[in-house]
Amino acid sequence: MSEERFGEFVLVRRHEQGHVAELVLDRPKAMNAVSTGMARSLAGACAALGKDPAVRVVVLTSSHERAFCVGADLKERNSFSDADLVRQRPVARGAYTGVLELPVPTVAAVHGFALGGGFELALSCDVIVADRTAVVGLPEVSVGVIPGGGGTQLLPRRVGAARAAELIFTARRVEADEARELGLVDELVETGRDREEALALAARIAANSPVGLRAAKRALRLGQGLDLPAGLEVEDAAWRSVAFSGDRAEGVAAFNEKRRPNWPGE
């Protein structure tokens, strides 16, 4: 396993011959509150991972024992002038869109508090694995703002407009069992196993064609919100991008030869 640090608060670990990248939120003294510096580092790490052809899956984890991420750094925000807040906005957005726009499958490993921007980072991933200590929510209206890291758009896509409205308007925190029941998280695992189970899931995903994985994610994301005929056109374009690839040829050959494929990744 290799490690690379992006700034002071973000760490990338490589697993599975570099095919699984673990993106670690590593600001434990602040429960991973997203400061300007941390946001900039997170965006930089995502940009690097997105360009790396060896990466097939990204797992978003936390180094804090009791929290995934508690959201924006409100202590830092308290010192901001209006002009400071305007200048910081694109930096903050860059962190969330960096995760959201990763071209490979993404898995969030959530334990403890995932609130506000912390939950939005998880929502930006394709799959959320949570342990039984998880507490999630979007409490922004309780401090005079609204979810600004994608929450008003990502949450209703998960749970529907009415449920998202109730959760956002009440600013309530949701514990693990209810979060699983409502679809706020996808897999609920035993306490302390969120990272292990997320990495295991990532390893299973990474065994598949890197070309196929990227195309499948592209089709899933671009097709959201489209009517069925338009969505099928998105799918067809993604299919055409892989149908004549080296991965497709290798996958068919490996199936017929009853062996594991050796993906060329092109």
DRENZADO-264854 format. One line per field, with one value per residue: residue in one letter; y, x, z of N, C-alpha, C, O in turn. Coordinates in steps of 0.02 Angstrom, whole numbers, plus 50000, padded with zeros to 5 digits. Example, Ala and Ser with C-alpha at 12.3 -4.5 7.8 and 13.67 -1.06 7.14 Angstrom:
! residues 2
code = A, S
n_v = 49716, 49888
n_u = 50660, 50642
n_w = 50390, 50354
ca_v = 49775, 49947
ca_u = 50615, 50684
ca_w = 50390, 50357
c_v = 49835, 50002
c_u = 50660, 50645
c_w = 50390, 50394
o_v = 49834, 50057
o_u = 50712, 50670
o_w = 50423, 50402
! end
This chain:
! residues 266
code = M, S, E, E, R, F, G, E, F, V, L, V, R, R, H, E, Q, G, H, V, A, E, L, V, L, D, R, P, K, A, M, N, A, V, S, T, G, M, A, R, S, L, A, G, A, C, A, A, L, G, K, D, P, A, V, R, V, V, V, L, T, S, S, H, E, R, A, F, C, V, G, A, D, L, K, E, R, N, S, F, S, D, A, D, L, V, R, Q, R, P, V, A, R, G, A, Y, T, G, V, L, E, L, P, V, P, T, V, A, A, V, H, G, F, A, L, G, G, G, F, E, L, A, L, S, C, D, V, I, V, A, D, R, T, A, V, V, G, L, P, E, V, S, V, G, V, I, P, G, G, G, G, T, Q, L, L, P, R, R, V, G, A, A, R, A, A, E, L, I, F, T, A, R, R, V, E, A, D, E, A, R, E, L, G, L, V, D, E, L, V, E, T, G, R, D, R, E, E, A, L, A, L, A, A, R, I, A, A, N, S, P, V, G, L, R, A, A, K, R, A, L, R, L, G, Q, G, L, D, L, P, A, G, L, E, V, E, D, A, A, W, R, S, V, A, F, S, G, D, R, A, E, G, V, A, A, F, N, E, K, R, R, P, N, W, P, G, E
n_v = 49940, 50110, 50284, 50453, 50623, 50760, 50920, 50969, 50899, 50795, 50631, 50505, 50335, 50190, 50040, 49864, 49842, 49974, 50000, 50028, 50173, 50251, 50385, 50490, 50583, 50687, 50769, 50762, 50834, 50928, 50858, 50830, 50945, 51049, 51154, 51301, 51269, 51129, 51100, 51143, 51053, 50932, 50946, 50951, 50823, 50742, 50784, 50736, 50596, 50571, 50583, 50478, 50332, 50207, 50199, 50126, 50125, 50234, 50256, 50343, 50393, 50416, 50480, 50503, 50441, 50456, 50523, 50551, 50669, 50832, 50936, 51103, 51214, 51301, 51382, 51442, 51506, 51599, 51701, 51764, 51898, 51967, 51976, 51888, 51767, 51760, 51746, 51624, 51534, 51469, 51387, 51302, 51240, 51172, 51063, 50978, 50956, 50899, 50770, 50724, 50724, 50630, 50509, 50374, 50232, 50269, 50251, 50285, 50275, 50277, 50328, 50375, 50552, 50624, 50760, 50901, 50976, 50865, 50754, 50784, 50761, 50622, 50594, 50629, 50521, 50360, 50247, 50222, 50160, 50124, 50119, 50063, 50170, 50282, 50447, 50549, 50696, 50852, 50996, 51132, 51240, 51270, 51351, 51461, 51452, 51359, 51188, 51180, 51104, 51023, 50958, 50991, 50946, 50817, 50739, 50729, 50651, 50530, 50498, 50550, 50695, 50745, 50680, 50724, 50860, 50864, 50820, 50917, 51038, 51020, 51002, 50892, 50762, 50599, 50436, 50279, 50159, 50209, 50289, 50193, 50132, 50237, 50255, 50339, 50294, 50156, 50027, 49947, 49912, 49819, 49900, 49992, 49930, 49995, 50052, 49938, 49856, 49940, 49950, 49817, 49801, 49891, 49824, 49715, 49781, 49837, 49729, 49719, 49776, 49920, 50012, 49981, 50010, 50151, 50194, 50143, 50216, 50344, 50333, 50308, 50427, 50532, 50498, 50521, 50595, 50614, 50583, 50418, 50381, 50474, 50441, 50311, 50339, 50400, 50289, 50208, 50281, 50270, 50131, 50114, 50172, 50077, 49959, 49923, 49913, 49870, 49810, 49752, 49653, 49575, 49536, 49454, 49355, 49302, 49251, 49148, 49069, 49029, 49096, 49219, 49389, 49494, 49648, 49770, 49902, 49994
n_u = 50042, 50028, 50052, 49996, 50001, 49890, 49903, 49877, 49770, 49713, 49726, 49785, 49771, 49833, 49762, 49745, 49837, 49844, 49722, 49613, 49578, 49595, 49521, 49557, 49483, 49566, 49573, 49573, 49573, 49476, 49361, 49352, 49298, 49263, 49376, 49438, 49566, 49564, 49460, 49515, 49621, 49552, 49484, 49595, 49651, 49548, 49548, 49672, 49655, 49551, 49612, 49696, 49730, 49746, 49664, 49516, 49412, 49355, 49364, 49291, 49343, 49364, 49478, 49445, 49386, 49255, 49180, 49130, 49123, 49092, 49044, 49046, 49177, 49132, 49188, 49294, 49216, 49150, 49237, 49237, 49216, 49084, 49137, 49243, 49173, 49111, 49225, 49271, 49175, 49181, 49292, 49248, 49141, 49214, 49268, 49158, 49103, 49215, 49220, 49093, 49106, 49201, 49259, 49250, 49176, 49118, 49131, 49066, 49123, 49048, 49044, 48989, 48963, 48895, 48865, 48780, 48887, 48969, 48883, 48842, 48959, 48961, 48840, 48878, 48943, 48929, 48884, 48839, 48908, 48874, 48907, 48838, 48848, 48823, 48763, 48665, 48627, 48557, 48578, 48576, 48482, 48459, 48561, 48546, 48573, 48573, 48584, 48731, 48819, 48771, 48664, 48524, 48493, 48546, 48493, 48347, 48351, 48386, 48289, 48167, 48061, 47972, 48013, 48146, 48124, 48061, 48167, 48266, 48200, 48167, 48291, 48335, 48428, 48473, 48476, 48568, 48487, 48362, 48409, 48453, 48330, 48260, 48335, 48442, 48568, 48654, 48704, 48706, 48815, 48904, 48961, 49109, 49151, 49135, 49233, 49310, 49214, 49175, 49294, 49307, 49195, 49234, 49346, 49285, 49214, 49320, 49376, 49318, 49297, 49391, 49362, 49229, 49172, 49188, 49112, 48986, 48959, 48955, 48841, 48741, 48745, 48726, 48603, 48511, 48359, 48317, 48193, 48133, 48163, 48267, 48358, 48392, 48461, 48574, 48627, 48652, 48753, 48854, 48872, 48921, 49044, 49117, 49103, 49193, 49312, 49473, 49454, 49327, 49352, 49445, 49369, 49268, 49348, 49410, 49299, 49259, 49371, 49372, 49440, 49515, 49495, 49622, 49628, 49655, 49622, 49580
n_w = 50000, 49957, 49999, 49981, 50013, 50008, 50034, 50206, 50260, 50186, 50130, 50020, 49994, 49913, 49860, 49813, 49702, 49663, 49604, 49683, 49762, 49914, 49983, 50105, 50231, 50334, 50455, 50601, 50723, 50710, 50686, 50553, 50495, 50357, 50304, 50215, 50166, 50174, 50085, 49965, 49953, 49946, 49824, 49739, 49759, 49707, 49574, 49532, 49551, 49463, 49340, 49335, 49255, 49314, 49423, 49478, 49568, 49697, 49871, 49998, 50153, 50334, 50455, 50585, 50740, 50785, 50693, 50526, 50444, 50496, 50422, 50354, 50408, 50535, 50630, 50562, 50465, 50544, 50559, 50438, 50323, 50220, 50093, 50102, 50112, 49988, 49907, 49953, 49913, 49778, 49803, 49905, 49837, 49743, 49812, 49837, 49709, 49655, 49712, 49669, 49530, 49500, 49385, 49404, 49493, 49659, 49835, 49992, 50159, 50305, 50473, 50636, 50651, 50507, 50442, 50371, 50258, 50269, 50255, 50128, 50054, 50065, 49999, 49873, 49826, 49743, 49813, 49982, 50124, 50288, 50465, 50624, 50709, 50639, 50608, 50517, 50418, 50358, 50420, 50388, 50379, 50510, 50550, 50474, 50337, 50181, 50121, 50031, 49959, 49863, 49920, 49912, 49788, 49771, 49877, 49857, 49742, 49792, 49892, 49858, 49829, 49931, 50051, 50057, 50071, 50198, 50280, 50257, 50289, 50425, 50481, 50548, 50633, 50582, 50638, 50620, 50590, 50548, 50445, 50353, 50326, 50265, 50151, 50152, 50173, 50098, 50131, 50287, 50415, 50542, 50693, 50675, 50559, 50439, 50353, 50318, 50255, 50151, 50078, 50041, 49958, 49859, 49808, 49747, 49647, 49576, 49513, 49392, 49219, 49185, 49085, 49059, 49185, 49198, 49089, 49122, 49239, 49185, 49102, 49197, 49275, 49179, 49129, 49228, 49274, 49144, 49015, 48967, 48828, 48796, 48895, 48856, 48740, 48794, 48859, 48746, 48682, 48777, 48775, 48645, 48661, 48726, 48659, 48559, 48620, 48692, 48816, 48803, 48706, 48776, 48886, 48830, 48774, 48889, 48957, 48870, 48874, 49002, 49111, 49219, 49173, 49100, 49107, 48982, 48996, 48902
ca_v = 50000, 50172, 50342, 50519, 50675, 50821, 50969, 50944, 50866, 50744, 50577, 50454, 50270, 50146, 49969, 49821, 49860, 50043, 50006, 50057, 50231, 50272, 50457, 50495, 50648, 50678, 50827, 50735, 50881, 50967, 50810, 50837, 51004, 51067, 51222, 51320, 51230, 51060, 51098, 51149, 50990, 50880, 50956, 50932, 50750, 50715, 50797, 50689, 50529, 50567, 50579, 50420, 50275, 50147, 50200, 50100, 50141, 50277, 50248, 50403, 50372, 50465, 50459, 50518, 50383, 50468, 50564, 50551, 50739, 50872, 50989, 51163, 51238, 51361, 51427, 51482, 51548, 51652, 51757, 51789, 51953, 51946, 51969, 51825, 51712, 51757, 51720, 51554, 51491, 51422, 51337, 51253, 51201, 51128, 51001, 50934, 50936, 50855, 50702, 50708, 50716, 50576, 50469, 50303, 50220, 50296, 50222, 50320, 50235, 50326, 50312, 50436, 50608, 50646, 50813, 50957, 50962, 50797, 50709, 50800, 50724, 50553, 50593, 50637, 50455, 50316, 50201, 50240, 50106, 50155, 50074, 50077, 50233, 50338, 50496, 50590, 50749, 50916, 51043, 51199, 51294, 51287, 51403, 51517, 51443, 51299, 51144, 51212, 51058, 50976, 50922, 51001, 50911, 50746, 50703, 50707, 50597, 50469, 50481, 50583, 50766, 50758, 50658, 50769, 50924, 50856, 50814, 50981, 51090, 51010, 51001, 50840, 50711, 50533, 50383, 50229, 50114, 50247, 50310, 50137, 50123, 50290, 50256, 50389, 50255, 50097, 49967, 49958, 49859, 49821, 49955, 49988, 49893, 50032, 50057, 49871, 49833, 49982, 49929, 49751, 49814, 49923, 49773, 49676, 49824, 49848, 49670, 49724, 49816, 49992, 50047, 49970, 50046, 50223, 50205, 50130, 50273, 50400, 50323, 50316, 50497, 50575, 50479, 50541, 50651, 50615, 50535, 50354, 50380, 50512, 50401, 50255, 50366, 50407, 50221, 50184, 50314, 50239, 50064, 50120, 50191, 50019, 49899, 49907, 49925, 49812, 49777, 49709, 49595, 49533, 49508, 49399, 49301, 49271, 49212, 49086, 49028, 49011, 49123, 49288, 49436, 49539, 49707, 49819, 49969, 50039
ca_u = 50000, 50065, 50015, 50014, 49964, 49870, 49897, 49883, 49711, 49687, 49774, 49764, 49804, 49820, 49752, 49730, 49883, 49830, 49657, 49567, 49608, 49560, 49527, 49547, 49474, 49615, 49578, 49539, 49565, 49415, 49310, 49352, 49263, 49293, 49402, 49457, 49624, 49544, 49420, 49562, 49658, 49507, 49475, 49658, 49658, 49499, 49571, 49727, 49628, 49510, 49655, 49740, 49697, 49751, 49612, 49452, 49362, 49378, 49328, 49298, 49344, 49381, 49528, 49419, 49351, 49184, 49147, 49150, 49137, 49039, 49023, 49088, 49212, 49095, 49234, 49326, 49165, 49131, 49284, 49233, 49174, 49043, 49183, 49280, 49128, 49104, 49287, 49280, 49122, 49203, 49338, 49206, 49105, 49262, 49277, 49100, 49099, 49271, 49198, 49036, 49124, 49249, 49232, 49248, 49131, 49140, 49097, 49080, 49123, 49023, 49031, 48982, 48927, 48902, 48815, 48790, 48933, 48994, 48835, 48843, 49015, 48939, 48789, 48911, 48968, 48880, 48859, 48857, 48911, 48875, 48902, 48781, 48857, 48813, 48710, 48670, 48577, 48572, 48549, 48598, 48433, 48462, 48611, 48531, 48592, 48543, 48636, 48764, 48866, 48733, 48614, 48455, 48485, 48563, 48449, 48284, 48364, 48391, 48232, 48106, 48057, 47939, 48055, 48203, 48099, 48052, 48232, 48302, 48163, 48170, 48362, 48344, 48480, 48443, 48522, 48585, 48433, 48314, 48443, 48449, 48260, 48240, 48377, 48494, 48628, 48637, 48721, 48718, 48860, 48917, 49002, 49180, 49167, 49116, 49291, 49328, 49163, 49178, 49352, 49292, 49151, 49275, 49388, 49242, 49200, 49383, 49393, 49285, 49330, 49394, 49326, 49158, 49152, 49182, 49056, 48925, 48946, 48935, 48772, 48699, 48741, 48697, 48534, 48467, 48314, 48294, 48140, 48161, 48196, 48329, 48404, 48416, 48511, 48635, 48653, 48679, 48817, 48903, 48885, 48964, 49112, 49153, 49090, 49250, 49371, 49514, 49423, 49272, 49382, 49476, 49316, 49236, 49398, 49419, 49239, 49260, 49429, 49361, 49494, 49504, 49519, 49677, 49601, 49702, 49601, 49572
ca_w = 50000, 49954, 50023, 49954, 50049, 49974, 50088, 50274, 50286, 50141, 50117, 49972, 50000, 49856, 49875, 49756, 49648, 49643, 49571, 49732, 49796, 49975, 49992, 50178, 50264, 50388, 50499, 50659, 50778, 50697, 50663, 50480, 50470, 50293, 50300, 50147, 50146, 50164, 50024, 49909, 49949, 49923, 49752, 49706, 49760, 49661, 49506, 49518, 49546, 49403, 49281, 49341, 49224, 49355, 49475, 49456, 49619, 49752, 49933, 50040, 50223, 50384, 50505, 50652, 50767, 50801, 50642, 50455, 50431, 50526, 50377, 50346, 50468, 50555, 50666, 50510, 50434, 50589, 50551, 50370, 50300, 50163, 50036, 50113, 50098, 49915, 49879, 49972, 49885, 49727, 49831, 49938, 49786, 49709, 49850, 49828, 49639, 49642, 49728, 49628, 49460, 49488, 49331, 49424, 49549, 49723, 49893, 50055, 50220, 50354, 50543, 50676, 50622, 50438, 50446, 50326, 50204, 50276, 50223, 50056, 50025, 50058, 49947, 49808, 49807, 49713, 49863, 50050, 50174, 50354, 50522, 50667, 50745, 50593, 50617, 50457, 50412, 50327, 50468, 50371, 50393, 50582, 50559, 50430, 50267, 50152, 50096, 49974, 49928, 49821, 49958, 49889, 49724, 49777, 49924, 49826, 49694, 49832, 49934, 49835, 49845, 49994, 50106, 50060, 50099, 50271, 50313, 50252, 50325, 50497, 50500, 50598, 50626, 50573, 50659, 50569, 50569, 50509, 50384, 50306, 50308, 50219, 50092, 50158, 50164, 50058, 50168, 50358, 50438, 50613, 50717, 50662, 50498, 50379, 50307, 50295, 50209, 50091, 50039, 50012, 49902, 49807, 49777, 49701, 49589, 49539, 49474, 49327, 49167, 49200, 49031, 49072, 49246, 49184, 49043, 49158, 49283, 49142, 49081, 49256, 49295, 49127, 49117, 49283, 49260, 49075, 49000, 48949, 48763, 48800, 48936, 48816, 48694, 48834, 48867, 48683, 48670, 48822, 48749, 48585, 48682, 48752, 48618, 48516, 48661, 48710, 48873, 48779, 48674, 48828, 48927, 48793, 48768, 48954, 48971, 48830, 48895, 49073, 49151, 49241, 49122, 49112, 49073, 48957, 49017, 48844
c_v = 50062, 50230, 50406, 50570, 50735, 50874, 50935, 50895, 50812, 50694, 50528, 50391, 50228, 50074, 49931, 49842, 49930, 50053, 50035, 50113, 50250, 50346, 50473, 50568, 50645, 50744, 50810, 50785, 50924, 50923, 50816, 50893, 51031, 51141, 51239, 51279, 51158, 51053, 51100, 51083, 50933, 50885, 50934, 50857, 50718, 50726, 50748, 50618, 50520, 50558, 50516, 50358, 50211, 50142, 50176, 50116, 50187, 50266, 50308, 50383, 50430, 50437, 50472, 50460, 50394, 50509, 50550, 50622, 50779, 50932, 51047, 51184, 51305, 51408, 51472, 51531, 51608, 51712, 51790, 51853, 51927, 51934, 51904, 51765, 51704, 51727, 51645, 51507, 51445, 51370, 51282, 51209, 51152, 51063, 50952, 50911, 50891, 50783, 50680, 50690, 50666, 50528, 50395, 50294, 50243, 50266, 50263, 50272, 50281, 50295, 50377, 50490, 50621, 50698, 50869, 50938, 50893, 50747, 50722, 50766, 50651, 50547, 50599, 50571, 50412, 50270, 50224, 50179, 50140, 50103, 50100, 50139, 50293, 50382, 50546, 50644, 50810, 50972, 51117, 51254, 51313, 51338, 51458, 51512, 51384, 51251, 51173, 51169, 51006, 50944, 50930, 50965, 50836, 50708, 50684, 50654, 50529, 50450, 50513, 50654, 50779, 50739, 50704, 50836, 50919, 50856, 50881, 51035, 51082, 51011, 50944, 50791, 50642, 50480, 50324, 50187, 50150, 50271, 50255, 50127, 50175, 50292, 50310, 50358, 50190, 50031, 49985, 49898, 49869, 49877, 49943, 49954, 49932, 50036, 49989, 49847, 49874, 49964, 49861, 49758, 49844, 49872, 49730, 49716, 49829, 49788, 49673, 49773, 49890, 50034, 50041, 50008, 50120, 50237, 50194, 50189, 50333, 50394, 50333, 50390, 50540, 50559, 50500, 50601, 50656, 50570, 50472, 50354, 50417, 50473, 50342, 50278, 50377, 50339, 50195, 50216, 50285, 50169, 50067, 50137, 50132, 49959, 49877, 49917, 49861, 49774, 49730, 49646, 49547, 49500, 49448, 49340, 49264, 49228, 49145, 49040, 49009, 49032, 49194, 49336, 49477, 49603, 49753, 49890, 50019, 50010
c_u = 50044, 50021, 50041, 49970, 49951, 49856, 49902, 49828, 49681, 49742, 49744, 49805, 49785, 49816, 49743, 49771, 49868, 49762, 49604, 49604, 49564, 49574, 49507, 49539, 49514, 49627, 49546, 49528, 49502, 49358, 49298, 49308, 49301, 49312, 49419, 49516, 49606, 49504, 49465, 49600, 49615, 49494, 49537, 49667, 49610, 49521, 49626, 49701, 49587, 49550, 49698, 49706, 49700, 49694, 49546, 49395, 49395, 49333, 49343, 49291, 49365, 49432, 49504, 49377, 49276, 49148, 49175, 49169, 49078, 49019, 49071, 49118, 49179, 49137, 49271, 49276, 49147, 49176, 49279, 49193, 49131, 49087, 49223, 49236, 49117, 49166, 49295, 49231, 49146, 49253, 49298, 49169, 49152, 49273, 49220, 49094, 49158, 49253, 49142, 49056, 49180, 49221, 49227, 49198, 49161, 49098, 49116, 49075, 49108, 49015, 49024, 48945, 48946, 48848, 48831, 48834, 48964, 48948, 48833, 48902, 48996, 48887, 48819, 48940, 48911, 48847, 48883, 48852, 48918, 48875, 48848, 48790, 48839, 48753, 48717, 48616, 48604, 48541, 48560, 48547, 48433, 48516, 48605, 48554, 48553, 48599, 48666, 48816, 48831, 48674, 48543, 48441, 48497, 48515, 48382, 48294, 48370, 48324, 48167, 48100, 48027, 47982, 48116, 48182, 48091, 48119, 48270, 48267, 48166, 48241, 48377, 48400, 48448, 48495, 48521, 48527, 48382, 48345, 48442, 48378, 48237, 48280, 48430, 48563, 48607, 48650, 48735, 48757, 48873, 48965, 49076, 49200, 49151, 49173, 49308, 49278, 49163, 49237, 49341, 49245, 49190, 49318, 49347, 49226, 49262, 49405, 49364, 49321, 49332, 49359, 49251, 49133, 49141, 49123, 48990, 48908, 48923, 48862, 48723, 48690, 48707, 48624, 48486, 48424, 48290, 48234, 48172, 48194, 48264, 48381, 48433, 48467, 48578, 48667, 48685, 48747, 48871, 48921, 48933, 49036, 49152, 49150, 49150, 49316, 49411, 49485, 49367, 49300, 49411, 49422, 49282, 49284, 49406, 49359, 49242, 49317, 49426, 49420, 49476, 49531, 49579, 49663, 49656, 49685, 49595, 49523
c_w = 50000, 49978, 49991, 49989, 50003, 50026, 50156, 50293, 50241, 50124, 50067, 49983, 49940, 49880, 49809, 49694, 49621, 49612, 49617, 49767, 49856, 49987, 50064, 50199, 50329, 50425, 50565, 50716, 50770, 50673, 50588, 50454, 50409, 50293, 50227, 50123, 50132, 50099, 49963, 49898, 49924, 49848, 49713, 49703, 49710, 49588, 49486, 49509, 49482, 49340, 49281, 49311, 49264, 49406, 49445, 49504, 49671, 49812, 49977, 50113, 50268, 50432, 50576, 50676, 50774, 50749, 50573, 50436, 50458, 50484, 50374, 50413, 50489, 50597, 50617, 50479, 50478, 50583, 50483, 50365, 50242, 50102, 50042, 50093, 50023, 49883, 49894, 49936, 49829, 49751, 49866, 49888, 49752, 49745, 49836, 49756, 49620, 49655, 49680, 49556, 49449, 49436, 49345, 49480, 49615, 49779, 49954, 50113, 50278, 50423, 50581, 50637, 50549, 50427, 50397, 50267, 50208, 50244, 50148, 50021, 50015, 50002, 49877, 49783, 49779, 49763, 49932, 50095, 50242, 50409, 50570, 50711, 50703, 50613, 50559, 50457, 50378, 50369, 50451, 50388, 50467, 50597, 50506, 50359, 50239, 50133, 50032, 49940, 49886, 49856, 49933, 49823, 49730, 49822, 49892, 49772, 49729, 49862, 49913, 49863, 49914, 50054, 50113, 50090, 50175, 50307, 50313, 50293, 50401, 50525, 50548, 50581, 50625, 50593, 50611, 50545, 50526, 50443, 50331, 50281, 50256, 50154, 50093, 50154, 50130, 50093, 50241, 50385, 50512, 50632, 50704, 50598, 50434, 50328, 50276, 50242, 50145, 50047, 50006, 49952, 49844, 49771, 49729, 49639, 49545, 49499, 49403, 49280, 49185, 49147, 49042, 49132, 49233, 49139, 49079, 49205, 49242, 49121, 49139, 49273, 49243, 49114, 49171, 49263, 49189, 49067, 48971, 48880, 48763, 48842, 48898, 48764, 48731, 48843, 48802, 48667, 48714, 48799, 48690, 48605, 48708, 48705, 48577, 48553, 48671, 48769, 48851, 48747, 48726, 48871, 48894, 48787, 48834, 48973, 48934, 48850, 48969, 49117, 49172, 49188, 49146, 49075, 49046, 48977, 48961, 48795
o_v = 50067, 50224, 50412, 50562, 50757, 50873, 50880, 50854, 50785, 50714, 50512, 50393, 50229, 50049, 49961, 49857, 49944, 50109, 50064, 50102, 50263, 50366, 50470, 50610, 50606, 50770, 50841, 50779, 50953, 50948, 50809, 50890, 51035, 51185, 51196, 51255, 51128, 51004, 51063, 51062, 50891, 50835, 50903, 50830, 50671, 50682, 50723, 50582, 50467, 50530, 50502, 50335, 50164, 50088, 50203, 50119, 50181, 50265, 50323, 50358, 50485, 50378, 50453, 50431, 50346, 50528, 50538, 50634, 50763, 50975, 51040, 51173, 51358, 51468, 51531, 51589, 51661, 51768, 51840, 51862, 51871, 51888, 51870, 51718, 51648, 51686, 51608, 51448, 51385, 51315, 51223, 51148, 51097, 51012, 50893, 50852, 50849, 50739, 50625, 50646, 50660, 50507, 50356, 50343, 50238, 50257, 50275, 50231, 50320, 50242, 50429, 50476, 50627, 50682, 50883, 50890, 50865, 50701, 50675, 50745, 50621, 50500, 50577, 50566, 50427, 50255, 50244, 50150, 50180, 50049, 50151, 50157, 50350, 50357, 50580, 50639, 50819, 50993, 51160, 51308, 51367, 51365, 51495, 51561, 51361, 51272, 51188, 51193, 50951, 50906, 50882, 50955, 50796, 50651, 50626, 50615, 50477, 50392, 50503, 50671, 50820, 50776, 50722, 50865, 50964, 50888, 50899, 51074, 51132, 51019, 50947, 50781, 50628, 50480, 50321, 50180, 50124, 50272, 50268, 50115, 50159, 50327, 50326, 50390, 50171, 49984, 50033, 49841, 49920, 49899, 49890, 49948, 49903, 50025, 49984, 49820, 49847, 49962, 49849, 49725, 49826, 49876, 49712, 49689, 49825, 49794, 49633, 49806, 49919, 50086, 50090, 50036, 50149, 50286, 50232, 50209, 50369, 50443, 50364, 50412, 50581, 50602, 50497, 50651, 50697, 50523, 50473, 50329, 50393, 50472, 50325, 50240, 50365, 50332, 50165, 50182, 50277, 50149, 50028, 50119, 50135, 49913, 49818, 49927, 49806, 49713, 49675, 49591, 49486, 49442, 49398, 49283, 49203, 49174, 49093, 48979, 48977, 48992, 49224, 49324, 49491, 49611, 49774, 49934, 50079, 50041
o_u = 50091, 49960, 50100, 49909, 49994, 49804, 49928, 49837, 49628, 49797, 49685, 49867, 49728, 49860, 49734, 49743, 49879, 49745, 49555, 49656, 49505, 49631, 49448, 49583, 49498, 49683, 49496, 49480, 49478, 49311, 49242, 49283, 49362, 49270, 49413, 49516, 49631, 49514, 49455, 49610, 49637, 49493, 49532, 49689, 49629, 49512, 49627, 49723, 49590, 49526, 49733, 49656, 49662, 49678, 49522, 49337, 49454, 49272, 49401, 49238, 49380, 49430, 49538, 49338, 49238, 49090, 49234, 49226, 49020, 48981, 49130, 49090, 49198, 49123, 49279, 49291, 49130, 49157, 49313, 49142, 49141, 49076, 49235, 49260, 49114, 49161, 49323, 49245, 49132, 49256, 49313, 49167, 49131, 49287, 49231, 49081, 49152, 49270, 49144, 49026, 49205, 49163, 49202, 49179, 49222, 49037, 49175, 49028, 49151, 48984, 49051, 48901, 49005, 48792, 48890, 48820, 48984, 48971, 48822, 48896, 49012, 48890, 48789, 48960, 48852, 48787, 48941, 48798, 48964, 48846, 48818, 48744, 48839, 48700, 48767, 48566, 48664, 48485, 48554, 48567, 48409, 48517, 48652, 48555, 48505, 48657, 48630, 48854, 48857, 48637, 48505, 48383, 48463, 48498, 48362, 48247, 48361, 48303, 48116, 48131, 48053, 47987, 48134, 48219, 48112, 48126, 48301, 48300, 48168, 48251, 48425, 48417, 48401, 48551, 48478, 48517, 48361, 48311, 48431, 48367, 48199, 48262, 48459, 48612, 48549, 48612, 48771, 48735, 48855, 49005, 49103, 49259, 49155, 49164, 49318, 49298, 49152, 49231, 49364, 49255, 49179, 49327, 49371, 49226, 49257, 49447, 49383, 49369, 49280, 49329, 49214, 49078, 49091, 49087, 48942, 48850, 48877, 48825, 48671, 48634, 48664, 48586, 48425, 48449, 48247, 48224, 48231, 48250, 48312, 48440, 48491, 48512, 48631, 48728, 48738, 48793, 48928, 48979, 48980, 49083, 49213, 49190, 49157, 49368, 49386, 49491, 49360, 49275, 49403, 49430, 49269, 49264, 49408, 49368, 49228, 49311, 49472, 49446, 49429, 49585, 49586, 49683, 49700, 49728, 49604, 49510
o_w = 50039, 49977, 49976, 49994, 49966, 50059, 50162, 50338, 50257, 50106, 50070, 49982, 49917, 49915, 49757, 49641, 49562, 49594, 49594, 49799, 49849, 49999, 50083, 50186, 50373, 50427, 50584, 50754, 50819, 50643, 50564, 50398, 50409, 50284, 50183, 50066, 50084, 50062, 49915, 49842, 49885, 49813, 49661, 49653, 49675, 49546, 49430, 49464, 49450, 49291, 49232, 49339, 49252, 49429, 49395, 49484, 49685, 49807, 49992, 50133, 50245, 50449, 50623, 50639, 50770, 50759, 50564, 50414, 50444, 50506, 50389, 50466, 50464, 50599, 50629, 50469, 50452, 50601, 50470, 50398, 50219, 50063, 49992, 50060, 49997, 49838, 49854, 49930, 49832, 49724, 49857, 49895, 49734, 49713, 49824, 49743, 49576, 49616, 49653, 49525, 49393, 49443, 49304, 49513, 49626, 49772, 49966, 50116, 50299, 50431, 50560, 50596, 50532, 50406, 50383, 50231, 50157, 50209, 50109, 49964, 49964, 49962, 49828, 49725, 49790, 49757, 49939, 50102, 50252, 50401, 50557, 50748, 50727, 50632, 50553, 50492, 50370, 50356, 50495, 50408, 50484, 50652, 50494, 50323, 50270, 50128, 49985, 49898, 49876, 49824, 49933, 49805, 49698, 49807, 49899, 49759, 49698, 49858, 49946, 49914, 49951, 50103, 50169, 50130, 50211, 50359, 50362, 50327, 50437, 50585, 50586, 50522, 50663, 50566, 50566, 50485, 50475, 50391, 50272, 50222, 50210, 50107, 50041, 50134, 50132, 50086, 50254, 50379, 50542, 50590, 50720, 50583, 50379, 50269, 50216, 50190, 50090, 49986, 49950, 49901, 49786, 49710, 49675, 49583, 49483, 49455, 49360, 49299, 49199, 49162, 49035, 49130, 49254, 49149, 49068, 49210, 49262, 49122, 49130, 49286, 49259, 49092, 49160, 49237, 49174, 49106, 48952, 48873, 48734, 48825, 48906, 48746, 48703, 48836, 48804, 48643, 48692, 48802, 48685, 48570, 48712, 48711, 48562, 48522, 48659, 48773, 48878, 48760, 48721, 48890, 48926, 48795, 48836, 49002, 48963, 48842, 48994, 49156, 49147, 49160, 49206, 49017, 49085, 48976, 48971, 48743
! end
